Amino acid sequence: MFFTDYQKSLACKLSKGELRKKYKNSEKELKQVAKTGNEITLSKVMKRHGNYEYAMLYQKTPEFRGHKVRCVNDRL
């Protein structure tokens, strides 16, 4: 399985715009944390950043488009 259940869940729960905003914010945070040299925090932020990126990619897959109705129902 290429995408994790968490990444798929993010793709269903958040709009493209919301994901893009969170991705950009995590990118800024990555740059700030990298300057501190704190590897533990960097690892955590990097994982979150990657999850947003993969969720955005998942939204572009045929699998997501085929299950879009299910995602909308999951939000309710």
Secondary structure, 3 states (H helix, E strand, C coil): CCCCHHHHHHHHHCCHHHHHHHHHHHHHHHHHHHHHCCHHHHHHHHHHHHHHHHHHHHCCCHHHHHCHHHHHHHHC
